[in-house]
Amino acid sequence: MAGNNPRKGTKRGRKVKIMATLGPASNTGDMITRLLLAGVDAFRVNMSHGTHEQHAQTIAEIRAVEQKMKRSVAILCDLQGPKLRVGEFKGGKATIKHGSHFTLDRNPEAGDGTRVCLPHPELFSVLEKGQRLLIDDGKLRFTVLRAGKDEVLCNAESGGTISDRKGVNVPDSLVPVPALTEKDRRDLAFAIAQGADWIGLSFVQRPEDVAEARKLMGGYCALMAKIEKPSAIDRLDEIIELSDGIMVARGDLGVELDPEDVPPLQKRIVEAARKTGKPVVVATQMLESMIESSTPTRAEVSDVANAVYDGADAVMLSAETAVGGFPVEAVTIMDRIAGQVEGDVTYVERIHIAETPPDPTMADALAMACAGIADTLQIEGIVVFTGSGSTARRVARERPSAPMLVLTPSVQTARRVALLWGAHAVITSDIGSFEEMIAKGKRMALRHHFGKAGSHLIALAGVPFGTPGATNLLHVVTLTGKELEKRKN
């Protein structure tokens, strides 16, 4: 099985990537090693839980294993984002009857089965009659009957037991809260200092949220906008334009939308991100039953498979690996599903259903040519020389049949590319001439198992070498016995 290949630094046998969330069940060096061997390409550190000291230790463990395994690993620090919550109840909880009236107000006193404090004054100015309020991940559902500046009277469409500080979702309004809380700003500064590769921006509602985060980041990390609010869908293209990557965060998206709305939206978001060549991750509840079970449900297997068929760059595990009882098994199953899908004779046709028209640039034209040559000839690998990773993103957008060997002098670029479809990144010194490019491309291809004697490769680079954004050279080479002898010696 591809994901369990024990060779250090070697490429995966699949093109879609796997991201795993680390937590109490998985944040030791031994478990991180096991997860990488099982098939993980990137790790998510959830800033909603734990302390900076704990997260620093986790990141240090990842980097130590990365060095040992000789494989570039992406780290995404996922910010909590603004959380709307109700206040507290007498005795810690209350029961709200189905069909009863319930009031959310600004009174700080403990609540009961008829009312509770809503400590977010900004909400009272945007809520209107007929809008929905969802509490505790949608377990309790309310419709606004009357909204005032100090209280909101609701009808309990779906009641039940409610406890202190449960989350509130407002799907029908653009909530006037900043995308980054004070906690997020502290967590962002910490993540940058720790050398995180990606920042996950939660509860994005508008492009301005992304712009604000980018300004604070100062170019130190790549930004992944998480699409989990219906309001973000209305301005999806603008949000993608300002982001470096996109995550389809189906958990919260599914709370605020009807369940049947989520699958087509997932496909729409994946397709929109793919058109720009920016990596897109499908996340949350993918193998959720494996938190407590060693095997997934058949529906979960189909869910993961559909994301792979859609051409997502990566699929993500959350609680399954963070707190679940079977983290390695969850990764192993996900790796097996991805491998099976990519081996399906219909896979190539399906991932190309989404059109990814190139921009009128030399780099895009050559990236498209790479895919065409790989489909026409028996190409074992596409060797991409890049400093920023932009050429690799352009090639990955075309979803070529051959895997991509990304050679870069930048540690940061190699780590970010770990989330890119079909890419295997290797850190190496920069090149200075065409002859050096060909020689190094062949040598690295053999070392990382991208071919053997007689194999054809495509080399893609920019001249003059070392100039960002200057991709203008495509060359098809053949590995010979001479290169094999040089490698042996």
C-alpha positions as CSV (number, residue, x, y, z in Angstrom):
1,M,0.0,0.0,0.0
2,A,1.4,3.4,-1.0
3,G,0.8,5.2,2.3
4,N,2.8,2.6,4.3
5,N,6.0,2.8,2.1
6,P,8.8,3.0,4.8
7,R,11.4,4.6,2.5
8,K,12.4,8.0,3.8
9,G,11.4,10.9,1.6
10,T,9.9,8.9,-1.2
11,K,6.9,9.9,-3.1
12,R,3.4,8.7,-2.4
13,G,1.6,6.4,-4.7
14,R,-1.3,8.7,-4.9
15,K,-1.9,12.3,-6.0
16,V,-4.5,13.6,-3.5
17,K,-3.0,14.6,-0.1
18,I,-4.1,13.8,3.4
19,M,-4.2,16.3,6.3
20,A,-4.6,15.0,9.8
21,T,-5.5,17.1,12.9
22,L,-3.2,16.5,15.9
23,G,-4.5,16.3,19.5
24,P,-4.2,14.3,22.7
25,A,-4.5,11.0,20.7
26,S,-1.7,11.8,18.2
27,N,0.7,14.6,19.1
28,T,3.7,12.5,20.2
29,G,6.7,12.0,18.0
30,D,6.0,8.3,17.8
31,M,2.4,8.8,16.7
32,I,3.4,11.5,14.2
33,T,5.9,9.2,12.6
34,R,3.3,6.4,12.4
35,L,0.8,8.8,10.8
36,L,3.3,10.0,8.2
37,L,4.1,6.4,7.3
38,A,0.4,5.6,7.0
39,G,0.0,8.4,4.5
40,V,-0.3,11.9,6.1
41,D,1.2,14.8,4.1
42,A,0.2,17.7,6.3
43,F,-0.9,18.3,9.9
44,R,-3.5,20.7,11.3
45,V,-3.0,22.3,14.7
46,N,-6.3,23.4,16.1
47,M,-5.8,26.7,18.0
48,S,-9.3,26.4,19.5
49,H,-7.9,23.9,22.0
50,G,-4.8,23.7,24.1
51,T,-2.1,26.3,25.1
52,H,0.7,27.9,23.2
53,E,3.1,25.8,25.2
54,Q,1.4,22.6,24.1
55,H,1.2,23.7,20.5
56,A,4.8,24.7,20.4
57,Q,5.7,21.2,21.6
58,T,3.5,19.6,18.9
59,I,5.1,21.7,16.2
60,A,8.6,20.8,17.5
61,E,7.7,17.1,17.3
62,I,6.5,17.5,13.7
63,R,9.7,19.2,12.7
64,A,11.8,16.6,14.4
65,V,10.0,13.8,12.6
66,E,10.1,15.7,9.3
67,Q,13.9,15.9,9.6
68,K,14.2,12.2,10.5
69,M,11.9,11.2,7.6
70,K,13.5,13.6,5.1
71,R,10.1,14.6,3.8
72,S,8.7,18.1,3.7
73,V,5.5,18.4,5.9
74,A,3.0,21.2,5.9
75,I,1.7,22.6,9.2
76,L,-1.6,24.5,9.2
77,C,-2.5,26.4,12.3
78,D,-6.2,26.8,12.4
79,L,-7.5,29.9,14.1
80,Q,-10.7,29.6,16.2
81,G,-12.4,32.7,14.8
82,P,-15.3,34.6,16.3
83,K,-17.5,32.4,18.4
84,L,-21.0,33.5,19.3
85,R,-22.3,31.9,22.5
86,V,-25.3,32.2,24.8
87,G,-24.7,33.0,28.5
88,E,-25.1,30.7,31.5
89,F,-28.2,28.9,33.0
90,K,-29.3,28.3,36.6
91,G,-27.9,24.9,37.5
92,G,-25.8,24.9,34.3
93,K,-28.6,23.9,31.9
94,A,-32.3,24.2,31.1
95,T,-35.0,22.5,29.0
96,I,-36.8,24.4,26.2
97,K,-40.1,22.9,25.1
98,H,-40.9,22.4,21.4
99,G,-43.1,25.2,20.1
100,S,-42.6,27.4,23.2
101,H,-41.4,31.0,23.2
102,F,-37.8,31.7,24.2
103,T,-36.1,35.1,24.7
104,L,-32.5,36.0,24.1
105,D,-31.7,39.3,25.9
106,R,-28.9,41.4,27.3
107,N,-29.7,40.7,31.0
108,P,-26.6,39.0,32.5
109,E,-28.6,37.0,35.0
110,A,-28.5,33.2,34.7
111,G,-31.2,31.9,32.3
112,D,-33.9,29.2,32.4
113,G,-36.3,27.5,30.1
114,T,-37.8,30.8,28.9
115,R,-34.8,33.1,28.5
116,V,-31.0,33.5,28.5
117,C,-28.4,36.2,28.0
118,L,-27.0,36.7,24.5
119,P,-23.7,38.6,25.3
120,H,-23.2,39.9,21.8
121,P,-24.9,43.3,21.5
122,E,-23.9,43.6,17.8
123,L,-26.4,40.8,17.0
124,F,-29.5,42.8,18.2
125,S,-29.0,45.3,15.4
126,V,-29.1,42.8,12.6
127,L,-31.7,40.2,13.6
128,E,-35.1,40.5,12.0
129,K,-38.4,38.8,12.1
130,G,-38.5,35.4,10.3
131,Q,-34.7,34.8,10.6
132,R,-33.3,31.6,12.1
133,L,-31.1,31.2,15.1
134,L,-29.3,27.8,15.6
135,I,-27.8,26.8,19.0
136,D,-25.5,23.9,19.9
137,D,-24.6,23.0,16.3
138,G,-28.2,23.3,15.2
139,K,-29.6,20.9,17.8
140,L,-31.9,23.7,18.9
141,R,-33.6,25.8,16.2
142,F,-35.5,29.0,16.7
143,T,-37.3,31.5,14.4
144,V,-37.3,35.2,15.3
145,L,-40.8,36.5,16.1
146,R,-39.8,40.0,17.3
147,A,-36.4,41.7,17.4
148,G,-35.5,44.7,19.5
149,K,-32.4,46.5,20.7
150,D,-32.4,44.7,24.0
151,E,-34.2,41.4,23.4
152,V,-35.1,38.9,20.7
153,L,-38.3,36.9,21.1
154,C,-38.2,33.5,19.3
155,N,-40.3,30.4,18.7
156,A,-38.6,27.1,19.5
157,E,-39.0,25.2,16.3
158,S,-36.9,22.4,17.8
159,G,-36.4,22.5,21.5
160,G,-34.4,20.4,23.9
161,T,-31.8,20.6,26.7
162,I,-29.5,23.6,26.5
163,S,-26.4,24.1,28.7
164,D,-24.0,27.0,29.4
165,R,-22.1,28.8,26.7
166,K,-23.4,26.8,23.7
167,G,-22.6,28.2,20.3
168,V,-25.0,30.3,18.3
169,N,-25.3,30.4,14.5
170,V,-27.0,33.1,12.6
171,P,-27.4,31.8,9.0
172,D,-29.6,34.5,7.6
173,S,-27.5,37.6,8.5
174,L,-24.1,39.0,7.8
175,V,-22.9,39.1,11.4
176,P,-21.0,42.4,12.2
177,V,-18.1,40.8,14.0
178,P,-14.4,41.0,13.1
179,A,-12.9,37.9,11.4
180,L,-10.1,38.0,13.9
181,T,-10.7,38.2,17.7
182,E,-8.0,39.2,20.1
183,K,-7.3,35.5,20.8
184,D,-6.9,35.0,17.0
185,R,-4.4,37.8,16.8
186,R,-2.3,36.3,19.6
187,D,-2.6,32.9,18.0
188,L,-1.6,34.2,14.6
189,A,1.5,35.9,16.0
190,F,2.4,32.7,17.8
191,A,1.9,30.6,14.6
192,I,4.1,32.9,12.6
193,A,6.8,32.8,15.3
194,Q,6.6,29.0,15.2
195,G,7.1,28.8,11.5
196,A,3.6,27.6,10.5
197,D,3.3,27.1,6.7
198,W,-0.5,27.8,6.5
199,I,-3.0,29.8,8.6
200,G,-6.6,28.6,8.6
201,L,-8.9,31.6,8.8
202,S,-12.2,30.6,10.3
203,F,-15.8,31.9,9.7
204,V,-14.8,34.0,6.7
205,Q,-17.9,36.1,5.6
206,R,-16.5,38.5,3.1
207,P,-13.2,39.3,1.2
208,E,-12.4,42.1,3.6
209,D,-11.9,39.4,6.3
210,V,-9.2,37.8,4.2
211,A,-7.5,41.1,3.4
212,E,-7.4,42.0,7.2
213,A,-5.7,38.7,8.0
214,R,-3.2,39.0,5.1
215,K,-2.2,42.4,6.3
216,L,-1.4,41.0,9.8
217,M,0.4,38.0,8.4
218,G,2.9,40.2,6.5
219,G,3.6,37.5,4.0
220,Y,5.1,35.0,6.5
221,C,2.6,32.2,5.9
222,A,0.1,31.1,3.3
223,L,-3.6,31.8,4.1
224,M,-6.3,29.2,3.7
225,A,-9.8,30.7,3.9
226,K,-12.3,28.3,5.5
227,I,-15.7,28.4,3.8
228,E,-18.2,27.6,6.5
229,K,-20.7,30.5,6.3
230,P,-23.4,30.9,3.7
231,S,-22.6,34.6,3.3
232,A,-19.1,33.6,2.0
233,I,-20.7,31.7,-0.9
234,D,-22.1,35.0,-2.2
235,R,-18.6,36.4,-2.7
236,L,-16.7,33.2,-3.2
237,D,-14.7,34.2,-6.2
238,E,-13.4,37.4,-4.4
239,I,-12.5,35.3,-1.3
240,I,-10.6,32.8,-3.4
241,E,-8.8,35.6,-5.3
242,L,-7.4,37.0,-2.0
243,S,-6.5,33.6,-0.5
244,D,-3.7,31.1,-1.1
245,G,-6.0,28.1,-0.5
246,I,-9.5,27.1,0.4
247,M,-11.0,24.7,2.9
248,V,-14.5,23.4,2.6
249,A,-15.4,23.3,6.3
250,R,-18.5,21.2,6.0
251,G,-19.2,21.0,9.7
252,D,-20.3,24.6,10.3
253,L,-21.5,24.9,6.7
254,G,-23.9,22.0,7.3
255,V,-25.2,23.6,10.5
256,E,-26.3,26.8,8.8
257,L,-27.6,25.2,5.6
258,D,-30.0,22.4,4.9
259,P,-28.1,19.1,4.7
260,E,-29.0,18.6,1.0
261,D,-27.5,21.9,0.1
262,V,-24.0,21.0,1.2
263,P,-22.9,18.4,-1.4
264,P,-23.5,20.6,-4.5
265,L,-21.9,23.5,-2.7
266,Q,-18.9,21.4,-1.9
267,K,-18.5,20.6,-5.6
268,R,-19.0,24.3,-6.6
269,I,-16.3,25.4,-4.1
270,V,-13.8,22.7,-5.2
271,E,-14.3,23.6,-8.9
272,A,-14.0,27.4,-8.2
273,A,-10.7,26.9,-6.3
274,R,-9.3,24.5,-8.9
275,K,-9.9,27.0,-11.7
276,T,-7.4,29.4,-9.9
277,G,-4.9,26.6,-9.3
278,K,-5.1,27.2,-5.5
279,P,-5.2,24.1,-3.3
280,V,-8.6,23.1,-2.0
281,V,-9.1,20.9,1.1
282,V,-12.4,19.0,1.8
283,A,-12.7,18.8,5.6
284,T,-14.8,17.6,8.6
285,Q,-16.8,14.5,9.4
286,M,-15.2,12.5,6.6
287,L,-14.6,9.3,8.7
288,E,-16.3,10.5,11.9
289,S,-17.5,7.0,13.0
290,M,-13.8,6.1,13.3
291,I,-13.5,8.2,16.4
292,E,-14.9,5.2,18.2
293,S,-14.8,2.4,15.6
294,S,-11.8,0.8,13.8
295,T,-13.8,0.7,10.5
296,P,-15.8,3.4,8.7
297,T,-19.3,3.3,7.4
298,R,-19.9,2.6,3.7
299,A,-21.4,6.1,3.4
300,E,-18.2,7.7,4.8
301,V,-16.1,5.7,2.4
302,S,-18.3,7.0,-0.5
303,D,-18.0,10.6,0.9
304,V,-14.2,10.5,0.9
305,A,-14.2,8.9,-2.6
306,N,-16.5,11.7,-4.0
307,A,-14.0,14.4,-2.8
308,V,-11.2,12.6,-4.5
309,Y,-13.3,12.2,-7.7
310,D,-14.0,15.9,-7.6
311,G,-10.3,16.6,-7.8
312,A,-9.8,18.1,-4.3
313,D,-6.1,18.7,-3.5
314,A,-6.5,17.2,0.0
315,V,-8.9,15.5,2.3
316,M,-8.8,16.2,6.0
317,L,-9.3,14.2,9.2
318,S,-10.4,16.1,12.4
319,A,-11.4,14.4,15.6
320,E,-10.7,11.0,14.0
321,T,-6.9,11.6,14.5
322,A,-7.0,14.3,17.2
323,V,-9.0,12.5,19.9
324,G,-10.2,9.3,18.3
325,G,-9.2,5.8,19.3
326,F,-8.0,4.7,15.9
327,P,-5.9,7.6,14.3
328,V,-3.5,5.4,12.3
329,E,-6.3,3.2,11.1
330,A,-8.3,6.3,9.9
331,V,-5.3,7.5,7.9
332,T,-4.7,4.1,6.5
333,I,-8.3,3.7,5.4
334,M,-8.3,7.2,3.8
335,D,-5.1,6.3,1.9
336,R,-6.6,3.1,0.7
337,I,-9.8,4.9,-0.5
338,A,-7.8,7.5,-2.4
339,G,-5.6,4.9,-4.0
340,Q,-8.6,2.8,-5.1
341,V,-10.3,5.9,-6.6
342,E,-7.2,7.1,-8.5
343,G,-6.8,3.6,-9.9
344,D,-10.4,3.7,-11.3
345,V,-10.5,3.8,-15.1
346,T,-13.0,6.6,-14.9
347,Y,-11.0,8.8,-12.5
348,V,-9.1,10.8,-15.1
349,E,-12.3,11.6,-17.0
350,R,-14.1,12.6,-13.8
351,I,-11.4,15.0,-12.5
352,H,-11.4,16.8,-15.8
353,I,-15.1,17.5,-15.9
354,A,-14.3,20.8,-14.2
355,E,-12.7,23.1,-16.8
356,T,-9.5,24.9,-15.8
357,P,-8.9,27.3,-18.7
358,P,-5.3,28.8,-18.6
359,D,-4.6,32.5,-18.3
360,P,-2.9,33.9,-21.5
361,T,0.6,33.6,-20.0
362,M,3.7,31.6,-21.0
363,A,3.7,29.8,-17.7
364,D,0.1,28.7,-18.0
365,A,0.5,27.7,-21.6
366,L,3.5,25.5,-20.7
367,A,1.7,24.0,-17.8
368,M,-1.2,23.0,-20.1
369,A,1.4,21.6,-22.5
370,C,2.9,19.5,-19.8
371,A,-0.5,17.8,-19.1
372,G,-1.0,17.3,-22.9
373,I,2.4,15.7,-23.4
374,A,2.0,13.5,-20.3
375,D,-1.4,12.3,-21.6
376,T,0.1,11.6,-25.1
377,L,3.5,10.0,-24.2
378,Q,4.3,7.6,-21.4
379,I,5.7,10.2,-19.1
380,E,7.0,9.0,-15.7
381,G,7.2,12.4,-14.0
382,I,7.1,16.2,-14.5
383,V,10.2,17.8,-12.9
384,V,9.4,21.4,-11.9
385,F,12.1,23.8,-10.8
386,T,10.5,26.6,-8.8
387,G,11.4,29.1,-6.1
388,S,7.9,30.3,-5.1
389,G,5.9,27.3,-6.0
390,S,3.8,29.1,-8.6
391,T,4.9,26.9,-11.5
392,A,4.0,23.8,-9.4
393,R,0.5,25.2,-8.7
394,R,-0.1,25.9,-12.4
395,V,0.9,22.3,-13.4
396,A,-1.2,20.8,-10.6
397,R,-4.2,22.8,-11.8
398,E,-4.1,20.8,-15.0
399,R,-4.3,17.5,-13.0
400,P,-1.7,15.8,-15.3
401,S,-1.5,12.0,-15.5
402,A,2.1,12.0,-14.4
403,P,3.2,12.8,-10.9
404,M,5.2,16.0,-10.2
405,L,8.7,16.3,-8.7
406,V,9.1,19.8,-7.4
407,L,12.7,20.9,-6.9
408,T,13.1,24.1,-4.9
409,P,15.8,25.8,-2.9
410,S,13.1,27.1,-0.5
411,V,12.2,25.1,2.6
412,Q,9.1,27.2,3.0
413,T,8.0,26.5,-0.6
414,A,8.6,22.7,-0.2
415,R,6.4,22.6,2.9
416,R,3.6,24.6,1.3
417,V,3.6,22.4,-1.8
418,A,3.0,19.3,0.5
419,L,-0.7,20.2,0.2
420,L,-0.7,20.4,-3.6
421,W,-2.3,17.7,-5.7
422,G,0.3,15.3,-7.3
423,A,3.3,17.1,-6.0
424,H,6.4,15.7,-4.2
425,A,8.7,18.4,-3.1
426,V,12.5,18.1,-2.6
427,I,14.7,20.8,-1.2
428,T,17.8,21.2,-3.4
429,S,20.3,24.0,-4.4
430,D,19.3,26.3,-7.2
431,I,20.4,25.7,-10.8
432,G,22.5,28.0,-12.9
433,S,22.4,26.6,-16.4
434,F,20.3,24.4,-18.8
435,E,22.9,21.6,-18.6
436,E,22.7,21.6,-14.8
437,M,18.9,21.6,-14.9
438,I,18.8,18.5,-17.0
439,A,21.5,16.7,-15.0
440,K,19.9,17.5,-11.7
441,G,16.4,16.7,-12.9
442,K,17.5,13.2,-14.0
443,R,19.5,12.6,-10.8
444,M,16.7,13.6,-8.5
445,A,14.1,11.7,-10.5
446,L,16.1,8.5,-10.1
447,R,16.8,9.2,-6.4
448,H,13.1,9.7,-5.7
449,H,11.8,6.9,-7.9
450,F,10.3,8.9,-10.7
451,G,11.5,6.6,-13.4
452,K,14.1,4.1,-14.5
453,A,16.3,3.6,-17.6
454,G,14.3,4.4,-20.7
455,S,11.7,6.5,-18.8
456,H,10.6,9.9,-20.2
457,L,10.5,13.0,-18.1
458,I,9.3,16.5,-18.6
459,A,11.5,19.3,-17.2
460,L,9.9,22.7,-16.6
461,A,11.7,25.8,-15.5
462,G,12.4,29.5,-16.2
463,V,15.3,31.2,-17.9
464,P,17.2,33.1,-16.6
465,F,17.3,30.6,-13.7
466,G,16.4,31.9,-10.3
467,T,14.1,34.6,-11.6
468,P,10.6,34.4,-10.0
469,G,7.7,34.0,-12.4
470,A,9.8,33.4,-15.5
471,T,8.6,29.9,-16.5
472,N,9.4,29.7,-20.2
473,L,11.2,26.4,-20.8
474,L,9.8,22.9,-21.3
475,H,12.1,20.0,-22.2
476,V,11.4,16.3,-22.6
477,V,14.3,14.0,-21.5
478,T,14.9,10.3,-21.4
479,L,16.7,8.5,-18.5
480,T,19.5,6.3,-19.7
481,G,21.7,3.6,-18.3
482,K,24.4,6.2,-17.9
483,E,22.4,8.1,-15.3
484,L,21.8,4.8,-13.5
485,E,25.5,4.0,-13.4
486,K,26.3,7.5,-12.0
487,R,23.7,7.1,-9.3
488,K,25.1,3.7,-8.3
489,N,28.6,5.1,-8.1
